[in-house]
C-alpha cells in the first residue's frame, strides 16, 4: 500500500468516526447537544499521519514478536490521542465494555427492598421497607424488629452487613423473616420473594426522635424529582416539620434541569449554576421568585458518592448561604458534561464539552465540594448501623433557635 493511500485512509477513518456517531446521554445527568460538522483539524492531518505510518512501517518490518491487529492499533491510537487531553471523562470505550456500561445504567438490584438499622450497639435490628417493593408488599412494616432470617436467629454480635448478607439471594427465591411488631411481644413470620428493587427518586418522613425535623432522601434527579420534592416539603410541613434535612449521599446525579428545579424550591431568584461551553457564551441558570420551603433551616447531607447534579444543588445552596453541608468528606467532583458518540463497531467516545461552576464560581469538576461540618464515620458506626452523619445533622438543627 502506497504512502499516499495510507494517509488518505487515515484521514477518512477520522472523518467517518465523527460523521457516523450519534449523541446519547452520559449517564442521565449529562446535557448533550448536536455537534455540527467535522472539525477542520482533520483537513490538516494528512502529513502528520504520514509520519505515523512511517514509524509503524518500521515496527512492522523489524519488531520481533506478534503484532497487534489493525483494530487494536486503531483503538490504541484513539486512546493515546485522548490521554493527551488529561481529562478523566474524555475516553474511549470498546464494544464489550460499552454494552456493559449500558446495562449498568438500568438502575436495579436484587433484594427485598428494605433498609436495616441498629440504633444501639448490640441492640435490635430495625426494618424500614421501601414503598412499592417486595418487603412492603409482603407485609413488612416500618419499625419491625428483625429476629431471624430463614430460621437463623439474629445474634447481638452480628453486624448489620452480616444480617443483610443473610437476606440477599437470587431473584425469584423466597426468604422468611421472623419479625416482632413495635409494641408487641409476639413474633410472626413473613415470606418475602426476592426481586428487582427500584429505588424511588424521593423518600421522606418525620424523624422519630424529633418530629419537628423533616427528612427528605433524594436518590437521583429524574423528571419527577421536582414534583416529588415539592410534595415532600408540603407534606412534612403539614405534619409539623419546621426544619429540613435533604440527603444527597450516594446520589450520582440525574437530569440537569431536575437539579435546577429542585434548587429553585429553596432559593429565591439569583444564580444557581454557571455552565461554560467551548465556542459559546456562558450560560447562567437562575432561580425564580417562587420558594416552597418558607426558609426553614436546612441541612444537606453529602459524601463521596454525591456527584454531578447533586453537586450542582448542594453547591448552589452552600454558596447562597441557604444550607449547611454536613458530610463524611468531599463530594465526587463530577462537574462536566460529556457528549457520547456511539461508533459503528459498537465502541464509543466520551468527550467533555462543558463544565459547571457554582454561584461563587467554584469549579465542581475535579474538586468537588467540602462539607461545612465534617463528620468522622468509624467502623463501629458502620457495623452497628449508626448513621453518624445524620445524627450530627440533627444536632446541628437542634442548636438553631
Buried (B, 14 or more C-beta within 10 A) or exposed (E): EEEEEBBEEBBEBBBEBBEEBEBBBBBBBBBBEEBEEBEEEBEEBBEEBBEBBEEBEEEEEEEEEEEEEEEEBBBEBBEEEBEEEEBEBBBBBBEEEBEEBEEEEEEEEBBBBBBBBBBEEEEBBBBBBBEEBBBBBBBBBBBBBBBBBEEEEBEEEBBBEEBBEBBEBEEEEEBEBBBBEEEEEEEEEBEBBBBBBEBBBBBBBBBEEBEBBBBBBBBBBBEBBBBBBBBBBEBBBEEEBBBBBBBBBBBBBBBBBBBBBBBBBBBEEEBBBBBBBEEEEEEEBBBEEEBBBEEBBBBBBBBBBBBBBBBBBBBBBBBBEBBBBBBBBBBBBBBBBBBBBBBEEEBBBBBBBBBBBBBEEBBBBBEBBBBBBBBEBEEEBBBBBBBBBBBBBBEBBEEEE
